[in-house]
Amino acid sequence: MSVEDAKREAAARAVALVEDGMRLGLGTGSTAKHFVALLGERVRGGLSVIGVPTSERTRAQAEAEGIPLSDLDATPQLDLTVDGADEIDEDLRLIKGGGGALLREKIVAAASARMIVIADDSKRVAVLGRFPLPIEVVPFGLGATKLAVRDAAAGAGCRGDLRLRRQADSSLFVTDGGHYIVDAAFGAIPDPEDLSRALLAVPGVVDHGLFIGLATAAIVASPHGISTYGDLTKTRMVPRS
Ligand SMILES: O=C(CO)[C@H](O)[C@H](O)COP(=O)(O)O
């Protein structure tokens, strides 16, 4: 099975969990793209759902698939978000943001009673940090913010190159929210919770790609088949209106 087949398998397992009437968070990335395409097929077959996209890219795809869309103003509580990840550890802690959508992805996941991660098995790690941690920062004060990020991370036992993300044409990558991304090559992150707190305390940091306590389950596909981690039916408390 190719990696692409594995991603589609994981997405297909997640689509099978979608029920009529659900309010869905729609993730971003190449694995989530399979989920949105398969969801579109079910919608065209009569399934009634509402989707909240986590990026403009996913919004465009979901619109083209004919999936009815909403946002978190009109639909502030979601039943299920399905999204990919760059890394998943044994406690279902994640690194996300390789596609640059981490802020909306985290806001949508936090508004969801369930977040199911879909991935191929290359994303499973014992310790987070092989994938450079994306950190979303405001453009103003970038130089000072980078220094403060470096010091905050060092206090949490993390050191490494901080690289401003650029696109293939070498122009700066700008998120849907108008921010920049600093990719932090820390290597193994000894205490993700500590690093998360330290980064969020830096003025100029909008958010980072550590997702802690958000994923309720993961569906991971390998050439040998599908494995699930956590409880696919488990829900989290979300803020109530
Ligand atoms: O966090 C993300 C986008 O911001 C993606 O979910 C993550 O990068 C995984 O992407 P892919 O499914 O293409 O491997």
PDBQT file of the ligand as one rigid body, heavy atoms in Angstrom, charges set to zero:
ROOT
HETATM    1  O1  LIG A 301      -1.374  20.347  10.563  1.00  0.00    +0.000 OA
HETATM    2  C1  LIG A 301      -1.623  20.256   9.385  1.00  0.00    +0.000 C 
HETATM    3  C2  LIG A 301      -1.850  21.430   8.525  1.00  0.00    +0.000 C 
HETATM    4  O2  LIG A 301      -1.601  22.629   9.217  1.00  0.00    +0.000 OA
HETATM    5  C3  LIG A 301      -1.730  18.914   8.755  1.00  0.00    +0.000 C 
HETATM    6  O3  LIG A 301      -2.756  18.208   9.374  1.00  0.00    +0.000 OA
HETATM    7  C4  LIG A 301      -0.448  18.192   8.924  1.00  0.00    +0.000 C 
HETATM    8  O4  LIG A 301       0.580  18.973   8.356  1.00  0.00    +0.000 OA
HETATM    9  C5  LIG A 301      -0.485  16.812   8.267  1.00  0.00    +0.000 C 
HETATM   10  O5  LIG A 301      -0.593  16.976   6.891  1.00  0.00    +0.000 OA
HETATM   11  P1  LIG A 301      -0.596  15.760   5.890  1.00  0.00    +0.000 P 
HETATM   12  O6  LIG A 301      -1.891  15.045   6.096  1.00  0.00    +0.000 OA
HETATM   13  O7  LIG A 301      -0.489  16.411   4.540  1.00  0.00    +0.000 OA
HETATM   14  O8  LIG A 301       0.604  14.903   6.214  1.00  0.00    +0.000 OA
ENDROOT
TORSDOF 0
